[in-house]
């Protein structure tokens, strides 16, 4: 794949998918309380 700048495009796609999956997983694990899950993820 062609790289634009210094970050490969697939890196951005993988990062977004992981972030999305983590967000959805946090919502399900906390029963929909994202505000309780965020401090746990940051720490």
Beta strands, then each sheet from edge to edge (+ up, - down):
strand 1: 3-4
strand 2: 7-8
sheet 1: 1+ 2-
end
